[in-house]
């Protein structure tokens, strides 16, 4: 059997003996491929540049796992902001579900990193080094010689360079781009764990994008398996128009009206997963639209209407865009977006706690010939702001002039993202406890630069009954 022929009884990436065929799809240009190339280049630029973009002195996107800190375009989230992160993940998941319900596996063909990196970088490297798809297929099938070894080593050396670049860019999202530069300039022994991780990731990327390729989509990626759960008969997907195309050339019978398919195999030649789209909807299809442009090219040459392969739905009826599945996904997505906005609006860029000290509830301190009652409190201040804060701590209320507060630092200086513990001691004359053991007292925290009252908290000042 010819290696470029595919049948319905086995995967397109396997021959009749079950051995893997290393698929080398033919190059194709067309309406969808031009637009897809623009999308892929844009996504690559975003991925590579985002770790190096800083807003207000902070990395645009930084997932600091050891510090349990997540920065997203000026928004800082911490471990205790887990509900916010949950809704972010829900929005991403429901967006993918809604997209699949509407246009099938558009994510796989247009935005999945597996597709973007392979099509835009790794296949281009092959073309530059080994030639077009015809030359590469001949090289694949020929016996091993010095030229094949030389081209293979050159190609894999280029794979290593770009894989290392991708691995370092990916790690920059987690360790910080500035920290990454410091690590690169220093010795690997100083950051051995990161050095080993980046090295292993480079090798994994080389293996995946350079050799494993469509095997990942067919064997490991779960999305292709459960996409059918998210789709229905009204979902758009890349399909062959069987009514118009059949009977195809070679299957025509006497007196039968001929279909438009001329059995050129062009749609199979350009498929990166090796399937024949004419065999119907298949989980191997990643909706890359290469077969659409390839078929349109042939239809134009044989003077027949384009669209024999196109985006279409299984149903023959008019597509219902606002159906229950779409409304359900869209409704849940809208709820998640609203919930995230509400939580962000009430989320404060700081956290202040005033806790009673762990020593005695109060102490009697002799001072200037009289007894003074002293209470010990601990202030815990956690800044989520991207700027330094100057916080003034004051006693508030009608009894404020009868109390004295002793603080090691007032105003308290809190740098961006810092956690601080500050002891405060509040004193009052013993005579203030006339028949009382507890007195409510207000503590006010004011940010000096903006004048904003960050917190006004009522604490209990305790002492002996008189």
C-alpha positions, 0 to 999 in steps of 0.5 A: 500500500502506498504510504500516502493512502489511507483506509477506514480500518486503521489510523492514518498514522499507521501502515497496514502492519501497524507501524507508525508512518511519520506524516509529512503533510503537503504545504498548502496556501489558501483563505484559512491558512493565511489567516491561521498563520496570522493567528499563530504568529500573534500567539507566539509573539504573545507567549514569548514577550509576556514574561518580559513585559512589566507593568508598574515595575511588576511582571505582567503574568507571574505565577509564583508558586513558592510565594503563593502569589499570582500576578495578572496585568497588575492584579495580584492574587494570593493563596487565600484568593482561591475563589478568584482563581477558581472562577478564572479556571471556570471561565477558561473551561466554560469558554472552551466548552462554548467554543466547541459547542459552536465551532467544534475543535477550532481550538485545536486547529487554531490556538492549541500550543501543540499545533502552533509550535509544530506548524509555525516553527518546527515544520518551518525548520524542516522546510528550511533544512530538508526542503519542501514536503516532496523532498522530505518524503524522499529523504524519509524513505531513502536509506541512511547515508551521510547526507541524511545524517548531516541534515538530521543532525542540523535539524535536531540541533535547530530543534534544540535551540528553539526548544530551549528558548521555549522552555526558558520562556515558559519557566519565566512565567513561574520564576520571574524573568528578572530572576531567570536572567540572573540564573542564566548569568550565574553558575548552574550549581547555584540553581541546580533544580531549575537548571535540571527542570529547564534541561528536561523540559527542553528534551521533552519539547524536542521529543514532542514537537520534533517526533511525537507530534500528532501522536500526542493529539491521538493518544494523550490529549483527552480533548479529542475524546470528550469533544463529542460530549460538548458538540451536537448536530448543530455544531460547526465542524470541518466536514466533507459534503458527501451528497455533493461529492459522491460518487467520487471519481473511480466509483462512478457507475453507468447512468449514475450522476457523477459527484464533484470529488475527483479522488485527487487525494489532496485533502489526505496529502495535506492532513497533519494527522493523516486522515481522510476527511471523506470518511466522516467526522473522526476524533483525529481531525483537529479542524486545521482547515488544511483540507478545505483550502486544498479541496478549494484549490482543486475545485477551482482548477476543475471549474467546480464550486468551492466548499466541497469540504467546508465548515458545516453541521451534521444537521440538514436543518437550519443551524440553531445557534441559541440552543439549550447546550449553547445557552447552558454553557453561555449562562454558566460562563456569564455567571462565572464572569459576573461572580469574578467581577463582583469578587474583584470589586470587593477584594482589597489589596491588603489584609489587616488583623488585630489580635490580642497578644499571647501574654497576660490579658493586661498588666499593671505598670507603675508610672509617675506615681500611679498605676497604668493598665497596659494591653498588648496587641499584634497587628498583622498586615499583608499587602497585596498592593503593587505600591509601598504603603505608609499606614498611620495607626491611631486610637479613635473615638470619644475616649481616645484622649485617655489612652496612649499607644506605643508602637515601634514604627508609626506610620508603618511602612509596608512595601509591595507584597510584604507581610508584617507583624507589628506589636502595639501596646495601649495604656490607660490609667487604672482609674478608667475602670470604674465598675468595668473590666472591659472597654470597647476601643476603636483602632483606625488604620489610614494610608497617608498618601491617599488619606484612605481609611483602610480599616477601623476596628473595635477592640476590647481593652481589658483591666481590673474592676474598680 
